[in-house]
Amino acid sequence: MTIRTTGMISLLVLAVTLLAIPFIPYFPSPAQAATGDSVAFVANQLGNKLDRIWSYTDGQWLLYDPATPTINTLQRLEIGKGYWIGVSADSVLYFNVDPFYKNLYKGWNLIGWLGGATPIAAQEIAYTAGEDAASDNLGGQWVGQTFTTYESIEMESLSLRLMRRGTFAGTIPFYLATVAGGVPQFVVSRVVFDIATVTTTWPGAWYTVPLTGVLEAGQQYAVFFGTSGVAPDVNNFFTWIVDKSNPTYGEGSVVTSVDGGRTWVTRWDLDAMFRVKAKVA
């Protein structure tokens, strides 16, 4: 994809192309914008270079063919649907969104019309299956899970699979931190989580911890909590549920610390249950 600085998106269509685009077209006049006649607008832009537009909706093929207007069954391009647009030569199709354009290959074009504003993509980073053990966080041991981002994201929620035993109660600090050398480095945000409502039944349950933050693309981050000062007691503890028998999350691992987070050990033999929900920043 090539980025151009203009006031609209310009789609360079080359002969027969396959593409999915989540935007409505740019309407140069208020009248066109009011009617939203996007099929006719696309036809007007492409002129005699337009072959046909196809859509498959509710088990039926819908057709727009400029050469045979009396048999057309496709009248409008609707939000959330895909469209194949065939053209016979290079042309440009404009869209009313943030400025950029895409170079396309020859072929048919699959166009998805998803609205007038640039959508914000959602992203989930997670490891949610294989729970078979409890993290070893008795008495002063801190436990975390590292993960990797591939886009700049704004973290909206964090869910962890947690459990407690006995009379263990109170509040626990949770941290979001950058990672260097596979272990937590600089804290990005911190919250205090009341564990009084956490289940005492195996294998724990999912709880939302209100950690948020803007995370950079291509970086590793860690979520961790500390239980400094808690006396070791196999009958009274708080734990993060992990996969010990077959950990397969390849973008991070469990990390532990026995000195309040000053030094860390990477546990490649464990992956903790977590789910980060975010939107692309």
C-alpha positions in Angstrom: 0.0 0.0 0.0 1.2 3.5 -0.9 0.3 6.5 1.1 -0.6 9.8 -0.7 -1.3 13.1 1.1 -4.7 14.2 -0.4 -8.0 15.0 1.0 -9.5 11.7 0.1 -8.6 8.1 -0.7 -7.8 7.4 -4.3 -8.1 3.8 -5.3 -6.1 2.9 -8.4 -8.0 0.1 -10.1 -6.1 -2.0 -12.6 -8.1 -4.1 -15.0 -9.5 -7.0 -12.9 -8.6 -6.8 -9.2 -9.7 -8.4 -5.9 -9.9 -5.9 -3.0 -11.8 -5.4 0.2 -12.3 -1.7 1.1 -14.3 -0.5 4.2 -15.4 2.9 3.0 -18.2 4.7 1.2 -17.3 6.8 -1.9 -16.5 10.4 -2.0 -19.6 12.4 -3.2 -18.6 15.7 -4.7 -22.0 17.3 -4.5 -24.6 17.5 -1.7 -27.2 16.0 -3.9 -25.2 12.8 -4.5 -24.3 12.6 -0.8 -28.0 12.9 0.2 -29.2 10.1 -2.1 -26.2 7.9 -1.4 -26.5 6.3 -4.8 -23.1 4.6 -4.6 -23.6 2.2 -7.5 -24.3 5.0 -9.9 -21.5 7.1 -8.4 -19.0 4.3 -9.0 -20.3 3.8 -12.5 -19.9 7.6 -13.2 -16.4 7.6 -11.9 -15.2 4.6 -13.9 -17.2 5.4 -17.1 -16.7 3.0 -20.0 -13.9 1.2 -18.0 -16.5 -0.4 -15.8 -17.5 -3.9 -16.7 -19.9 -5.1 -14.1 -20.5 -5.0 -10.3 -21.6 -8.2 -8.6 -22.8 -8.9 -5.0 -23.8 -12.1 -3.3 -26.6 -11.4 -0.8 -29.0 -13.9 0.9 -28.1 -16.7 -1.4 -28.6 -14.6 -4.6 -26.2 -12.9 -7.0 -27.1 -9.2 -7.7 -25.8 -7.5 -10.8 -25.1 -4.0 -12.0 -24.2 -3.9 -15.7 -24.0 -0.5 -17.3 -24.6 -2.0 -20.7 -27.9 -3.5 -19.8 -29.6 -1.2 -17.2 -33.0 -2.8 -17.6 -31.9 -6.1 -16.0 -29.9 -4.6 -13.1 -30.7 -6.0 -9.7 -28.0 -4.2 -7.7 -28.9 -0.6 -7.0 -26.9 0.5 -3.9 -23.6 -0.4 -2.2 -24.6 -1.1 1.5 -22.6 -0.9 4.7 -21.0 -4.2 5.7 -21.3 -6.0 2.4 -18.8 -7.0 -0.2 -18.8 -6.2 -4.0 -16.9 -7.5 -7.0 -16.1 -4.6 -9.4 -14.6 -5.5 -12.7 -12.9 -2.9 -14.9 -11.2 -3.1 -18.3 -8.4 -0.6 -17.8 -6.6 1.5 -15.2 -8.8 4.0 -13.4 -9.2 5.9 -10.1 -12.0 5.5 -7.6 -12.2 8.1 -4.8 -13.4 7.6 -1.2 -14.3 10.1 1.4 -11.9 8.9 4.2 -8.5 9.7 5.6 -6.1 10.4 2.7 -4.2 7.5 1.1 -4.5 5.3 -2.0 -3.8 1.7 -2.8 -2.2 0.2 -5.8 -4.1 -2.9 -6.9 -3.5 -5.9 -9.1 -5.4 -7.0 -12.2 -8.6 -8.8 -11.5 -12.0 -8.3 -10.0 -12.4 -5.9 -7.0 -14.2 -7.1 -3.8 -15.4 -3.8 -2.2 -16.7 -3.8 1.4 -18.8 -0.7 2.2 -18.5 -0.1 5.9 -19.4 3.5 6.4 -18.3 7.1 6.0 -15.6 7.3 8.7 -12.4 5.3 8.9 -13.1 2.4 11.1 -11.1 1.6 14.2 -9.9 -2.0 14.1 -10.1 -4.1 17.2 -7.4 -6.4 18.3 -7.2 -9.2 20.9 -4.0 -10.6 22.2 -4.8 -13.7 24.3 -3.9 -17.1 25.7 -7.1 -18.7 27.0 -6.9 -22.5 26.8 -4.9 -25.2 28.5 -5.4 -24.2 32.2 -3.9 -27.0 34.3 -1.8 -25.5 37.1 -1.5 -22.6 39.5 1.3 -20.1 39.4 3.8 -20.3 42.2 3.1 -17.0 43.9 3.1 -17.8 47.6 4.7 -15.4 49.9 6.4 -12.5 48.2 6.7 -14.0 44.8 5.6 -11.8 41.9 4.1 -13.3 38.8 3.7 -11.9 35.3 3.0 -12.8 31.7 4.8 -11.1 28.7 3.1 -10.6 25.4 3.9 -9.0 22.0 2.1 -6.3 20.0 2.2 -6.0 16.2 0.3 -2.7 15.9 0.1 0.4 18.1 -2.9 -0.3 20.3 -4.9 1.4 23.0 -5.6 -1.3 25.6 -9.2 -1.2 26.6 -9.5 -4.1 29.0 -7.4 -6.9 30.5 -8.9 -10.2 31.7 -7.0 -12.8 33.7 -8.0 -16.2 35.0 -7.6 -16.0 38.8 -8.2 -18.0 41.9 -7.7 -17.7 45.6 -7.8 -20.2 48.5 -8.7 -20.0 52.2 -8.9 -16.6 53.9 -6.6 -14.8 51.4 -8.2 -11.4 50.8 -7.4 -7.7 50.4 -6.0 -5.8 47.5 -3.2 -6.7 45.1 -1.3 -4.2 42.8 -1.3 -5.1 39.1 1.2 -3.5 36.7 1.6 -3.0 33.0 5.3 -2.6 32.0 7.6 -2.5 29.1 9.9 -5.5 28.6 13.6 -5.7 28.0 15.6 -8.9 27.8 12.4 -10.9 28.3 11.5 -9.4 31.7 9.6 -6.3 33.0 11.4 -3.0 32.9 9.5 0.3 33.1 6.0 0.5 34.5 3.4 2.0 32.2 0.4 1.9 34.5 -0.7 0.5 37.8 -4.0 -0.4 39.5 -5.0 -1.9 42.8 -7.4 -4.9 42.4 -9.7 -6.1 45.3 -9.5 -9.9 45.3 -12.4 -10.5 47.7 -14.7 -11.6 45.0 -12.3 -14.0 43.3 -13.5 -17.6 43.3 -12.0 -20.2 45.5 -13.0 -23.0 43.1 -10.6 -24.7 40.7 -9.8 -23.8 37.9 -10.5 -20.2 38.7 -12.5 -17.8 36.7 -12.0 -14.8 34.4 -11.8 -11.3 36.0 -11.3 -7.9 34.4 -8.4 -5.9 35.8 -8.7 -2.2 34.9 -5.2 -1.7 33.5 -5.1 0.5 30.4 -2.4 2.1 28.3 -1.3 2.9 24.7 1.2 0.3 23.6 3.6 0.7 20.7 3.9 -1.7 17.7 6.4 -4.4 17.7 7.1 -4.3 21.4 6.9 -6.7 24.3 4.9 -5.8 27.4 4.3 -7.6 30.7 1.3 -7.7 33.0 2.3 -8.8 36.6 1.1 -8.6 40.2 2.9 -8.6 43.5 2.1 -10.3 46.8 5.1 -9.0 48.8 4.7 -9.6 52.5 2.3 -12.5 52.2 3.4 -15.5 54.3 3.8 -18.8 52.5 0.7 -20.9 53.2 -0.6 -23.6 50.9 -4.1 -23.2 52.3 -4.3 -19.4 51.9 -3.1 -17.9 48.6 -3.9 -16.0 45.5 -2.9 -17.4 42.1 -3.0 -16.8 38.3 -4.0 -19.9 36.4 -1.4 -21.2 33.9 -0.8 -23.8 31.3 2.0 -26.0 32.5 1.7 -29.2 30.5 1.7 -27.7 27.0 2.4 -24.0 26.9 2.2 -22.8 23.3 2.0 -19.0 23.4 5.1 -18.1 21.3 5.0 -14.3 21.8 5.9 -14.3 25.5 6.0 -16.3 28.7 5.5 -16.3 32.4 8.0 -14.3 34.5 8.5 -14.5 38.3 10.3 -12.5 40.9 11.1 -13.3 44.5 12.6 -9.9 45.5 9.7 -7.5 44.8 10.3 -7.1 41.1 13.9 -6.2 41.3 15.1 -9.3 39.4 13.1 -11.7 37.3 13.3 -15.2 36.0 11.7 -16.2 32.7 9.6 -19.3 32.9 9.4 -20.7 29.3 7.6 -23.8 30.8 4.5 -21.7 31.7 2.0 -19.5 30.0 -0.6 -17.7 32.0 -4.3 -17.3 31.0 -4.8 -13.7 29.8 -6.8 -11.7 27.3 -6.0 -8.1 26.2 -8.7 -6.3 24.3 -7.7 -3.2 22.4 -8.3 -0.9 19.5 -5.7 0.1 17.0 -4.3 3.4 18.2 
